[in-house]
Structures are given as structure tokens and as C-alpha cells.
Amino acid sequence: MNIYDIAEMAGVSIATVSRVVNGSDKVSETTRQKVLNVIDKAGYTPNVFAQGLGLNTMHTVGILVPDISDIYMSSAVFYLEGCLHKYGYDCILSCSGFETKQKEQHIHMLLDKHIDALILVGSTYAGSGRDHAKTDYIRDAAEKVPVFIINGAVEGKNIYSSVCDDRRAVYVVTRKLIGKGRRHILFLTDSHSYSSNEKMAGYEKALNDEGLPVEGNLKIHVKNDIHYVRDLLLKSEAICFDSVICTNDSIAVGVVKFAKERGLSIPREMDIVGYNNSVLAVSCEPEISSIDNHTSEICDGTIENVISVLQGDSNVRKHFTVPCTLVKRSTTDF
Amino acid sequence: MNIYDIAEMAGVSIATVSRVVNGSDKVSETTRQKVLNVIDKAGYTPNVFAQGLGLNTMHTVGILVPDISDIYMSSAVFYLEGCLHKYGYDCILSCSGFETKQKEQHIHMLLDKHIDALILVGSTYAGSGRDHAKTDYIRDAAEKVPVFIINGAVEGKNIYSSVCDDRRAVYVVTRKLIGKGRRHILFLTDSHSYSSNEKMAGYEKALNDEGLPVEGNLKIHVKNDIHYVRDLLLKSEAICFDSVICTNDSIAVGVVKFAKERGLSIPREMDIVGYNNSVLAVSCEPEISSIDNHTSEICDGTIENVISVLQGDSNVRKHFTVPCTLVKRSTTDF
């Protein structure tokens, strides 16, 4: 129960409840009594009530994303903010970009705001997962507030992490493509992040397990831009491939445009798999089969952890994994 | 000049500067002297420095959006946050949904955080522009902090607003369609907001100016969902139309899917115009001509206003308008 419930029960606005609690004289005596009666019945002491109003604590969680204009990240922030709000917490959002120095700066600015916890969204904060030193800035932050990482694993005290099982999802899809007879599977990624490396590891393991070579020229780093991807593939006559796994849907849309321009039949002559199951996957024709990384699930789980840690619960999972699933549409037929 | 510049000039981390300023004993004497020398040379007094660190002021602007998972709004927040950060301000983000009661609640929570200013993103906060009482909650907020509205006009003291010229943009496009010979122009919108009403007013004025009737069954409210729009049009045999103006790109993608399923040639048999010039406009085939509402420009202008008002400048524009332009692609030929 909070100020909003009190307002509703008393049949007055939140502003009025606020005025009564703060002793303003702009409230009529009748209204004042009505509000105070509800507060009395609800068993509130002024002090507890003040806490609910955020007077004794900021009740604020810092959320850091590299780029809020990215579809995946804005949808994650949407879930996180909604969940936090339910628990009476607000969020301070900061967008750091992808450079380490900028990330550090933004974390410091957030810590200066007396946040109760810090959430890092996106695997860029976990580095490549191969260089421990590059994540020291996260351990530094964790000395001040608990840190929660969405889709990245970082070791350390007071750090809680979650990942979606990207490695396994790409492994399964790659094996399905091989089972169907594909032998030249192109892997397109726009990132060197932990998550991107996990996806590539799944791709390579599937090839290895099937006794196929991992061809260097079939693993390409591209820009996250539809036309860039289309044009790059149109120019790359030398690369021979019969299917494509992309680390996001925007890249996959570029591949669809390439295949159509070449007159290829999808999926008969070319399978295409996207990632994130975003609105982009259903905006083109044929609609794209896309790996769904269950953003809402990973965000819900993270906020549960945040609240548990802030309430002093000692049984919080240090790390949890959410499975990914392929949402089948018209660019694959398995 | 701020803590980050000091850190760079002293060749140490921000954390180290922070420790020196806060008198921590975890810093070596050599490092301490190096940092203090830089601070001395920069002419900082501890007090001014403390301000820069956010100790005496929160330096925080509240940003309220109805839905951060919406492409237009997440891109607006991206620009706003980046701009604010340059001026040393952080942002507290809150997502209110579209209900008035929820909007009020979120504004109260933001005001409780001692924000310096409040930015409302999206024309939903301005109501329909026809009912003054429905925007009283904004005037209430403006009694506490300056309020800045992005794409909506609300009258009131301490309220600053900006709109993109949606009415004119749709007026121009509608006249072009009529000039080309179109007589049955469908208007699809997903909203009753100020901005949506402006767009519809432009559509109606163009029809009037050309002596054409405004047909009620050609103005349809739809869900913001690609497949919903496609299926609705496929079912609506009775509605006869030769071109479509949509109030966002997602609706326009649905129209493209409808036209292709019907085997219509675009734009020969049907023109389609989207709105927002988002990535969705280029994700389908043919790529969609879309009205660009210059999000970055309206956000930059708003932050300039925020900073001017906070600095006590008395010459701030109460209201400014940004023009919209049609980005021509393959779903129109004018």
C-alpha cells in the first residue's frame, strides 16, 4: 500500500494526500480529516509513509545501456522500468555508448546519484568474456552498490548476472541447417561482445561436432545496417554460402534483400535466421525465422534479484540462464 | 571542465580523483599531489568542484514517455539523454503508459526525486488539444519545475512546448496524391493524440481545399500492429481506396503486406505513405516513403530550452515548430 492507494481510498488526488502529509494549509479541514482517517486505518506511521514517498530513501535504480535507440535495448528498458515501478522504484537511465572510458564515466555519474542498485543492459559490459581486466570497472562499482548484468557474465562480489543461452540456440540451429544438407553456413555479426562470442562458439561447435571445417571467410563482422549488409553481400561474389545465421534481425533483413535481388528462392535455395525476434522480423517478406532471447523473462528475473538483494535476502542466484527459442517463420523450413 | 577532464589531465582514473576530493586514504601521496595540482591549476575551489560532482545539486531532468519500446520514443530519449549528458545532466526515465491517472502518478514520482525540469515525450501528454481540463495535471507539475513538451502544445506558465508540423506535412502529401489523380485516400491512425488529430486535420483540409468530400469510412483507427492492419484491410472489401496515409511506419508496413497479398502494383495502383521515417520504412519491399518528423532537431531544440531556462535566461521560446519532410522511396512516385 502506498500514496496512490491512500488517494484512491480517500477519493482525492495524490497531490491532496501529499499536501495533507506535508501539512499544507491549502486543504480544507473536511478533506484533511478524510485523508488522515484513511492513513490511520491503513496503520501508517508518518515515518513509514515518508519512506513510501521517497523522503528517506531515493528508491532509485540506475540502468545503463549502450544505445537506447536499439530495439532490443529499448524493449529491455521497457520491461525493467515497468517491473521496478511495480516495486516502487524509479530508474535513472544513462546511455554510455560502447567505449570503456565512456562506460566508466556514466557509471560514476549514476553512483553519484545515490542509486540503490545498478543494472547493466547488454553484453557489451561483460567485454568479450576473455579478458578479466576489462571488467574491473564493474567490480569497482560493485564495491558501492549491487550490480546486475543482463546478458553477460562477470565474476565478482556483489555482482549478479544473467544470460540467455545464445551458444546453445545457435548450436541447435546450425545443426538443423547441416541436417538439412547445408554445407556453407554464413555467420554475420555486428559485435565482439560476450553474447556475440557465445553465438559464434555455438556455430563453431556445431560444425566441429558434424565434422565440418570452420571456414574463416564465412564468419564476417558487419555494420548493423540493412543496406550495408545487402550491398556487402552483393559485392562479395567470391563467398559461396547456402544459408545465413545473423546475430540480429536488422542484419537478417539485409540478407533477405540480398537474396531477393539475386533472385534466390527463400528458403529453398537459402535459409536465413535472424536474432531477437523483433518487429523487424515480421516487417519484411518473407517474414524471418528469428531466435527469441526472451527479453521479458530475463528482465523479470533480474528485477526479482534486485528486490531480493535490496531486501537483504541471502539466497539470491548469482547467475541464471534463460533459454532461447527459434520462432519459425518463412525463411527456414525445419 | 569537470571531474572527467581533471582525471584525464592528471592521468588517473575518475575513481582516483573522486577519492582525492573525498579525502580517502586509499590514494598514494604522489597521486594525491598530482591530482590536487591539476585541480589547483584549473582554478577550482572545492565547493565548485563538489557542485560538478553533483553533491550540491542533483543535476537531473525527468523524462516521461508513454512507451519506451516504441521506436519513435526510444529514439527521442536517445537524443535527449545524449544532449543532457553533454550539459552534465542525468535523466530519470519513467514510462507512464497512456492513461491519465498513470501519467499523474509517474509525474508525482518524478517530482519526488527533486528533478530540475520535466520533459514529456509524445503528443499523448497534450491530450487531444480540444479539452483544456485534461491537461491540468501538466500545469500542476509546472508549478514545481519547468515542463517541456515534445510534440504537443499545452498552454500555461512555466510550460514550454514544441511540435513538428504534422498538419502541414500531411496537407502537402494529401494534395500531391490528389494532384496525381487519387480520389479515395485512406487515412489510418492508431491514436487520438494531439499529433494524430493534427495529421487528420491536414488530411481533411487538403480534401476541402480541393473540393473533395471527407468520407467517414476512409478515416480508420487501427491497432499499431503490422498483421492486424494487413488482415483488417483484407477483410474490408467494402472500402474502396487508391492510396493510404499512415500515422506511423508500422501501419504502413501492414498496408504494404495487404497490397502485395492483393497483387496490387505499388505505387502504380496504390500509393502508401508512412510516418516517422524509422528503420521499419526500409525493412520491407518496396521501401516506404515516410514523413520524417526530425526527432533529433526537436530534441536538440528542447534541450537548448531546458538549459536556457535552468540558467535563468528570460528569452526562451515558449513554443517552437519543426517542419516535417517526406523522405521519398518506392511506395510513392511524386
Interface residues (C-beta under 8 A of the other chain):
Chain A: I3 Y4 S13 I14 A15 S18 L53 G54 L55 M58 T60 I63 D67 I68 S69 I71 S74 S75 V77 F78 E81 G82 H85 D90 C91 I92 L93 S94 C95 E104 Q105 H106 H108 M109 L110 D112 K113 D140 I226 H227 S250 V253 K257 K260 V279 L280 V282 S283 C284 E285
Chain B: I3 Y4 S13 I14 A15 S18 L53 G54 L55 M58 T60 I63 D67 I68 S69 I71 S74 S75 V77 F78 E81 G82 H85 D90 C91 I92 L93 S94 C95 E104 Q105 H106 H108 M109 L110 D112 K113 D140 I226 H227 S250 V253 K257 K260 V279 L280 V282 S283 C284 E285
